[in-house]
Amino acid sequence: MTRKTLVALAATMTLALPAANAFAGINDMDVVVDGRAGTETRSIAVPMGDLNLASTHGVRVADSRITKAAKKVCGWMNGSIVPATPDYRACFGDALDGARADLDTLIKSQRQG
């Protein structure tokens, strides 16, 4: 292989691995948080299998995990003094709405069965 081919292959793998890793461990007890910032969509699988979603405490912990993941996929930086932009607020709101809908489904299934 030529050096250009190796560099191109390395760049391709660098871009592909984060997306592959985000979905590699997904199971039926994970909630996927999707955030669209500009033209880029990021996703994080948030594990819920260790929580008792039939309890109030478990639901609070799950919601905290989802909130942190939504901030991360939308580009929030902890300790930032820059005010949230309208794009960030829209991304964050949409990410929370989608993930909380999935969480509600998990909560119902745990409480019923």
HUPEHU-V372886 format. One record per helix or strand. SS is the DSSP state (h for helix, s for strand). FROM is the first residue (numbers start at 1). LEN is the number of residues. If there is no record, write none. Layout:
# HUPEHU-V372886
ss: <SS | SS>
from: <FROM | FROM>
len: <LEN | LEN>
This chain:
# HUPEHU-V372886
ss: <h | s | s | h | h>
from: <3 | 30 | 40 | 56 | 86>
len: <22 | 8 | 8 | 18 | 27>
